[in-house]
């Protein structure tokens, strides 16, 4: 357990992992770039069963993803997913290099 700004967290504190960029793809998939420099694929459909994330089923809402203080947010911060959660639910992604 650790405490930050008066809030107690049950998990262990990790390095300050942040989301630095997000690109939304079709099918409720996004590519998130993390402060480690890694790009990873995140399938948000896995979260639709959680009431707080049901609004993301709406493609219009999902496509509004932005970064706010290292967290991916939607609807002006009404919905957010922290970088640690995104990283844990993501898959490695490598861009294919185009040879000219």
Buried (B, 14 or more C-beta within 10 A) or exposed (E): EEEEEEEEEEEEEEEEBBBBEBEBEEEBBBBBBBEEEBBBBBBBEEBEEEEEBEBBEEEEBBBBBBBEEBBBBBEEEEBBBBBBBBBEBBEEBEEEEEEE
